[in-house]
Amino acid sequence: MSELTLTPTTNLLGLSREKMEDFFLAIGEKKFRAHQVLKWIHHNGVDAFDDMTNIGKALREQLNARAYIAGPKVVSSQFSTDGTCKWVVRVASGSCVETVYIPEGKRGTLCVSSQAGCALDCSFCSTGKQGFNSDLTVAEIIGQVWIAARHFGNVPAKMDRSITNVVMMGMGEPLLNFDNVVDAMNLMMDDLGYGLSKRRVTLSTSGVVPALRKLGQVTDVSLAISLHASNNTLRNQLVPINKKYPLEELLDATLAYMNGLSDNKRVVTIEYTLLAGVNDQPAHAEEMALLLKGIPCKINLIPFNPFPYSGYERPSNNAVRRFQEKLRRSGFNVTVRKTRGDDIDAACGQLVGSVDDRTRRSARYSAARALDSAPEVPTTTTAGAA
């Protein structure tokens, strides 16, 4: 996407095949050196040029002087009783983001973040409560895959605990960090990177319609839509971006993306978080069936994962089953997402970190705003009152 800019020290972890080739051409080397280094980084997890044994000493010295390989710093790692793994990593902005690995039989799905925080502020998502901090660089996005692969000892030819799928469903709205996300996904699918099929890399969006239309011009990864409501009035409350890009525009762009794929057997995943008494009634299921008529899709129902101060509750199992069955009778393929990793706050909607800590920060922020907007008082107040 964006052009390569050489700096005195360039992080090679974030360079696509094309940009890695440009880098080596710029320093007077042949393109094949780029392929060698890509394999060392992504197939073998190497972060030291001196360990690249098929590269001559002179070139290794030049690389040590002009480049480096570094992913985001791992602050902590946690392991759930159900096998889910969560890494908290610190990015250049100073913020932390999270990466979650979810094993399921022979399938191993890595949920990757694209931003530190999120600006969309969906009302049921704990990540959105911390606000937006920064976009992640390509190195910080692909670095999450690199960290997980190194942890499991993964290389494409030998995977003990395989990363078979990557979903851009972690912190942030991927389409608001468009170029960096596309470059990172290209590395995930490159044979010199992680060799994942376009069917196994999924981008999830809440509905940034212009960027979704642009996406179809540059990639054909799998698509997921965070729907969460069956009408505009309700979705305006739950997913505020709907006020700018309502359901009709979002579904039109979704259908255009799917129609543009060369593989006409693929379907879009519709993600729908069920909130007790809010969007989980039979009437909502009926409305949803009408809304999605003609969209090649499968529906993934996500019972709400509670977090403190959310104001929402998880629906009963009976309510979830009724909703699922209503959609199934309308001819849809409907699954219910299992809650995974909730004992380490790694379940859907729970990223990042301690919600209680964020809530206290939010309370302090609100208090500060209240002080800023309060009427001026005489300067004879007691020192230290704040």
C-alpha positions as CSV (number, residue, x, y, z in Angstrom):
1,M,0.0,0.0,0.0
2,S,2.1,2.9,1.2
3,E,5.6,3.4,-0.3
4,L,8.7,2.2,1.4
5,T,10.7,5.0,3.2
6,L,14.2,4.1,4.2
7,T,15.3,5.3,7.6
8,P,18.7,5.0,9.3
9,T,17.3,1.9,10.9
10,T,14.4,0.1,9.3
11,N,12.3,-2.5,11.0
12,L,12.2,-5.3,8.5
13,L,9.4,-7.2,10.4
14,G,6.8,-4.9,8.9
15,L,8.0,-5.1,5.3
16,S,5.9,-6.9,2.7
17,R,7.6,-9.0,0.0
18,E,7.6,-6.0,-2.4
19,K,8.9,-3.6,0.2
20,M,11.6,-6.0,1.3
21,E,12.7,-6.3,-2.3
22,D,12.8,-2.5,-2.6
23,F,14.8,-2.3,0.6
24,F,17.5,-4.7,-0.7
25,L,17.6,-3.1,-4.1
26,A,18.0,0.3,-2.4
27,I,21.1,-1.0,-0.5
28,G,22.6,-2.5,-3.7
29,E,21.6,-6.1,-3.2
30,K,19.7,-8.6,-5.3
31,K,15.9,-9.3,-4.8
32,F,16.5,-12.9,-3.7
33,R,18.1,-11.6,-0.4
34,A,14.6,-10.3,0.5
35,H,13.2,-13.8,0.1
36,Q,15.9,-15.2,2.3
37,V,15.3,-12.7,5.1
38,L,11.5,-13.0,4.9
39,K,11.9,-16.7,5.5
40,W,14.3,-16.2,8.4
41,I,11.9,-13.7,10.1
42,H,8.5,-15.3,9.5
43,H,9.3,-19.0,9.0
44,N,12.0,-19.4,11.6
45,G,11.2,-16.5,14.0
46,V,14.7,-15.1,13.9
47,D,15.3,-11.6,15.1
48,A,19.1,-11.4,14.8
49,F,20.9,-11.0,11.5
50,D,23.9,-12.9,12.8
51,D,21.8,-16.0,13.0
52,M,21.0,-15.9,9.3
53,T,23.5,-18.5,8.3
54,N,23.0,-18.4,4.5
55,I,23.8,-14.6,4.3
56,G,27.4,-13.5,4.0
57,K,29.2,-11.7,6.9
58,A,29.5,-8.4,4.9
59,L,25.7,-8.2,4.3
60,R,25.0,-9.2,7.9
61,E,27.1,-6.3,9.1
62,Q,25.4,-3.9,6.7
63,L,22.0,-5.1,7.9
64,N,23.0,-4.7,11.6
65,A,24.0,-1.1,10.7
66,R,20.9,-0.2,8.7
67,A,18.0,-2.3,9.9
68,Y,16.6,-4.3,12.8
69,I,13.8,-6.9,13.5
70,A,11.5,-6.1,16.4
71,G,7.9,-6.9,17.3
72,P,5.9,-5.2,20.0
73,K,7.1,-5.8,23.6
74,V,5.3,-8.6,25.4
75,V,4.2,-7.2,28.8
76,S,2.4,-10.3,30.0
77,S,0.9,-13.6,28.8
78,Q,-2.0,-15.5,30.3
79,F,-3.3,-19.0,29.7
80,S,-6.9,-20.0,30.2
81,T,-8.1,-23.3,31.6
82,D,-9.7,-23.9,28.1
83,G,-6.4,-23.5,26.3
84,T,-6.9,-19.9,25.2
85,C,-3.8,-17.8,25.3
86,K,-3.6,-14.0,25.7
87,W,-0.6,-11.8,25.1
88,V,-0.6,-8.1,26.3
89,V,1.9,-6.2,24.2
90,R,3.1,-2.6,24.3
91,V,3.3,-0.6,21.1
92,A,5.3,2.5,20.2
93,S,2.6,4.9,21.4
94,G,3.0,3.5,24.9
95,S,-0.4,1.8,24.9
96,C,-1.0,-1.9,25.3
97,V,-3.0,-4.1,23.0
98,E,-4.0,-7.7,23.2
99,T,-3.7,-10.8,21.0
100,V,-5.7,-13.9,21.7
101,Y,-5.1,-17.5,20.5
102,I,-8.1,-19.8,20.6
103,P,-7.6,-23.5,19.9
104,E,-10.5,-25.6,18.7
105,G,-9.7,-29.2,17.6
106,K,-7.3,-28.9,14.7
107,R,-8.1,-25.2,14.3
108,G,-6.1,-22.5,15.9
109,T,-7.4,-19.0,15.5
110,L,-5.4,-15.9,16.4
111,C,-7.4,-12.8,17.1
112,V,-5.3,-9.7,16.2
113,S,-5.6,-6.1,17.1
114,S,-5.3,-3.2,14.6
115,Q,-5.5,-0.2,16.8
116,A,-4.7,0.8,20.4
117,G,-8.2,1.4,21.7
118,C,-11.1,2.2,19.4
119,A,-12.9,5.3,18.3
120,L,-16.2,3.7,17.4
121,D,-17.5,3.3,21.0
122,C,-19.9,0.4,20.5
123,S,-21.9,0.5,23.7
124,F,-21.5,-3.2,24.6
125,C,-17.7,-3.4,24.0
126,S,-15.3,-2.9,26.8
127,T,-12.4,-2.0,24.4
128,G,-14.3,1.0,23.2
129,K,-14.7,2.3,26.7
130,Q,-11.0,3.3,26.7
131,G,-11.3,5.5,23.6
132,F,-8.8,5.7,20.7
133,N,-5.1,6.0,21.2
134,S,-3.2,5.1,18.1
135,D,-3.1,3.1,14.8
136,L,-0.7,0.1,14.9
137,T,2.1,-0.1,12.4
138,V,2.5,-3.0,10.0
139,A,5.2,-4.4,12.3
140,E,3.0,-4.1,15.3
141,I,0.1,-5.9,13.6
142,I,2.1,-8.7,11.9
143,G,4.3,-8.7,15.1
144,Q,1.3,-10.2,17.0
145,V,1.3,-13.2,14.6
146,W,5.1,-13.4,14.9
147,I,5.0,-13.4,18.7
148,A,2.4,-16.2,18.8
149,A,4.2,-18.3,16.1
150,R,7.5,-18.0,18.1
151,H,5.7,-19.0,21.3
152,F,4.3,-22.2,19.7
153,G,7.5,-22.9,17.7
154,N,5.5,-22.5,14.4
155,V,7.0,-22.7,11.0
156,P,4.9,-23.4,7.9
157,A,6.5,-26.9,7.4
158,K,6.2,-27.9,11.1
159,M,3.5,-26.6,13.4
160,D,3.2,-28.1,16.8
161,R,0.3,-25.9,17.8
162,S,-0.9,-24.4,14.6
163,I,-2.1,-20.9,13.8
164,T,-4.5,-22.0,11.1
165,N,-6.6,-18.8,11.0
166,V,-6.2,-15.1,11.7
167,V,-9.1,-12.8,12.4
168,M,-8.8,-9.1,12.5
169,M,-11.3,-8.9,15.4
170,G,-9.1,-7.7,18.2
171,M,-8.9,-4.1,19.4
172,G,-9.8,-1.4,17.0
173,E,-11.6,-1.0,13.7
174,P,-9.4,-2.5,11.0
175,L,-10.7,-0.3,8.2
176,L,-9.7,2.9,10.0
177,N,-6.1,1.7,9.8
178,F,-6.5,0.6,6.2
179,D,-3.1,0.6,4.6
180,N,-1.3,-1.0,7.5
181,V,-3.9,-3.7,8.0
182,V,-3.9,-4.6,4.3
183,D,0.0,-4.8,4.2
184,A,-0.1,-7.0,7.3
185,M,-2.8,-9.3,5.9
186,N,-0.7,-9.6,2.7
187,L,2.2,-10.8,4.8
188,M,-0.1,-13.3,6.6
189,M,-1.1,-14.8,3.2
190,D,2.4,-14.6,1.5
191,D,4.2,-17.9,1.2
192,L,7.3,-16.2,2.4
193,G,5.3,-15.0,5.4
194,Y,2.7,-17.3,7.0
195,G,1.2,-18.9,4.0
196,L,-2.4,-18.6,5.1
197,S,-5.2,-18.9,2.5
198,K,-7.5,-15.9,1.8
199,R,-10.3,-18.1,3.3
200,R,-8.4,-18.2,6.6
201,V,-7.7,-14.5,7.0
202,T,-10.8,-12.6,8.1
203,L,-11.3,-8.9,8.4
204,S,-14.2,-7.7,10.7
205,T,-15.7,-4.3,10.4
206,S,-18.4,-2.4,12.2
207,G,-19.3,-0.6,8.9
208,V,-16.9,1.9,7.6
209,V,-18.6,1.8,4.2
210,P,-16.2,3.8,2.0
211,A,-13.2,1.8,3.2
212,L,-15.1,-1.4,2.7
213,R,-15.7,-0.5,-0.9
214,K,-12.0,0.3,-1.3
215,L,-11.1,-3.0,0.3
216,G,-12.5,-5.0,-2.5
217,Q,-10.1,-3.3,-4.9
218,V,-7.0,-4.4,-3.1
219,T,-7.7,-7.8,-1.4
220,D,-10.1,-10.7,-1.3
221,V,-9.8,-11.8,2.3
222,S,-12.8,-13.2,4.1
223,L,-15.2,-10.7,5.5
224,A,-17.2,-10.4,8.8
225,I,-19.7,-7.7,9.6
226,S,-20.4,-6.7,13.2
227,L,-24.1,-6.2,12.8
228,H,-25.6,-6.5,16.4
229,A,-29.0,-5.0,15.5
230,S,-31.7,-5.6,13.0
231,N,-32.9,-2.0,12.4
232,N,-31.3,1.4,12.2
233,T,-32.9,2.8,15.3
234,L,-31.4,0.1,17.6
235,R,-28.1,0.0,15.7
236,N,-27.7,3.7,16.1
237,Q,-27.7,3.1,19.9
238,L,-25.4,0.1,19.9
239,V,-23.0,0.8,17.0
240,P,-22.8,4.7,16.7
241,I,-21.1,4.6,13.3
242,N,-24.5,3.4,11.9
243,K,-25.7,7.0,12.2
244,K,-23.2,7.9,9.4
245,Y,-23.4,4.6,7.4
246,P,-26.8,3.1,8.0
247,L,-27.7,-0.6,7.5
248,E,-28.8,-0.2,3.9
249,E,-25.5,1.3,2.8
250,L,-23.5,-1.2,4.8
251,L,-25.3,-4.2,3.4
252,D,-25.1,-2.8,-0.1
253,A,-21.3,-2.5,0.3
254,T,-21.1,-5.9,1.8
255,L,-22.9,-7.5,-1.1
256,A,-20.7,-5.6,-3.6
257,Y,-17.6,-7.0,-1.8
258,M,-18.9,-10.6,-1.9
259,N,-19.9,-10.3,-5.5
260,G,-16.4,-9.1,-6.4
261,L,-14.7,-12.3,-5.0
262,S,-13.5,-14.8,-7.6
263,D,-14.6,-17.6,-5.2
264,N,-18.4,-17.5,-5.3
265,K,-18.8,-20.2,-2.7
266,R,-17.6,-17.9,0.1
267,V,-20.1,-16.2,2.5
268,V,-19.8,-13.2,4.8
269,T,-20.0,-13.9,8.5
270,I,-22.6,-11.8,10.3
271,E,-21.6,-11.2,14.0
272,Y,-24.5,-10.5,16.3
273,T,-23.9,-9.9,20.0
274,L,-27.0,-10.9,22.0
275,L,-27.9,-8.5,24.8
276,A,-30.6,-9.6,27.3
277,G,-33.8,-7.7,26.7
278,V,-32.2,-5.4,24.1
279,N,-31.8,-7.2,20.8
280,D,-32.5,-10.9,21.6
281,Q,-36.3,-11.0,21.1
282,P,-38.1,-13.2,18.5
283,A,-39.2,-10.0,16.7
284,H,-35.5,-9.0,16.3
285,A,-34.7,-12.4,14.7
286,E,-37.7,-12.1,12.3
287,E,-36.5,-8.6,11.4
288,M,-32.9,-9.8,10.9
289,A,-34.1,-12.6,8.6
290,L,-35.8,-10.0,6.3
291,L,-32.8,-7.7,6.5
292,L,-30.3,-10.4,5.4
293,K,-32.4,-11.9,2.7
294,G,-30.3,-12.2,-0.5
295,I,-27.0,-11.8,1.4
296,P,-24.8,-14.9,1.1
297,C,-24.0,-15.3,4.8
298,K,-23.6,-17.4,7.9
299,I,-24.7,-15.9,11.3
300,N,-22.5,-16.1,14.4
301,L,-24.5,-15.3,17.5
302,I,-22.4,-14.1,20.4
303,P,-24.0,-14.1,23.9
304,F,-22.8,-11.0,25.6
305,N,-19.6,-11.4,27.7
306,P,-20.3,-9.2,30.8
307,F,-17.8,-6.7,32.2
308,P,-18.3,-4.2,35.0
309,Y,-20.4,-1.1,34.5
310,S,-21.5,-2.1,31.0
311,G,-25.2,-1.8,31.8
312,Y,-26.0,-5.0,29.8
313,E,-26.7,-8.6,30.8
314,R,-26.1,-11.9,29.1
315,P,-29.2,-13.5,27.7
316,S,-30.4,-16.9,29.0
317,N,-29.5,-20.0,27.2
318,N,-33.2,-20.5,26.3
319,A,-33.3,-17.0,24.8
320,V,-30.2,-17.7,22.7
321,R,-31.6,-21.0,21.5
322,R,-35.0,-19.4,20.6
323,F,-33.2,-16.7,18.6
324,Q,-31.0,-19.3,16.8
325,E,-33.9,-21.5,16.0
326,K,-36.0,-18.6,14.6
327,L,-33.2,-17.8,12.2
328,R,-32.6,-21.4,11.2
329,R,-36.3,-21.8,10.3
330,S,-35.8,-18.9,8.0
331,G,-33.0,-20.8,6.2
332,F,-29.9,-19.4,7.7
333,N,-26.8,-21.2,8.9
334,V,-26.5,-20.1,12.5
335,T,-23.9,-20.9,15.1
336,V,-23.5,-19.7,18.7
337,R,-20.0,-18.7,19.6
338,K,-18.6,-20.4,22.6
339,T,-17.3,-18.2,25.3
340,R,-13.5,-18.8,25.4
341,G,-10.9,-17.2,27.7
342,D,-13.3,-15.3,29.9
343,D,-11.4,-16.3,33.0
344,I,-8.5,-14.2,31.6
345,D,-10.6,-11.4,30.1
346,A,-9.9,-12.7,26.6
347,A,-13.5,-13.3,25.5
348,C,-15.1,-11.3,22.7
349,G,-15.7,-7.7,23.7
350,Q,-13.5,-7.9,26.8
351,L,-10.2,-6.6,25.5
352,V,-8.1,-4.9,26.8
353,G,-6.8,-5.3,30.4
354,S,-8.7,-4.6,33.6
355,V,-12.0,-2.9,32.9
356,D,-12.1,-1.9,36.5
357,D,-8.9,0.0,36.1
358,R,-10.2,1.7,32.9
359,T,-13.4,2.6,34.7
360,R,-11.5,4.3,37.4
361,R,-9.5,6.2,34.8
362,S,-12.7,7.2,33.1
363,A,-14.1,8.4,36.4
364,R,-11.0,10.5,37.0
365,Y,-11.3,11.9,33.5
366,S,-15.0,12.8,34.0
367,A,-14.2,14.4,37.2
368,A,-11.5,16.5,35.6
369,R,-13.8,17.5,32.8
370,A,-16.4,18.5,35.4
371,L,-13.8,20.7,37.1
372,D,-12.8,22.3,33.8
373,S,-16.4,23.2,33.0
374,A,-17.3,24.4,36.5
375,P,-17.8,28.1,37.1
376,E,-14.8,30.0,38.4
377,V,-14.6,30.4,42.2
378,P,-12.7,33.0,44.2
379,T,-9.0,32.3,44.5
380,T,-9.2,32.2,48.3
381,T,-10.0,28.5,48.3
382,T,-7.8,26.3,50.5
383,A,-4.6,25.1,48.9
384,G,-4.4,21.4,48.2
385,A,-8.2,21.0,48.0
386,A,-7.8,19.2,44.7
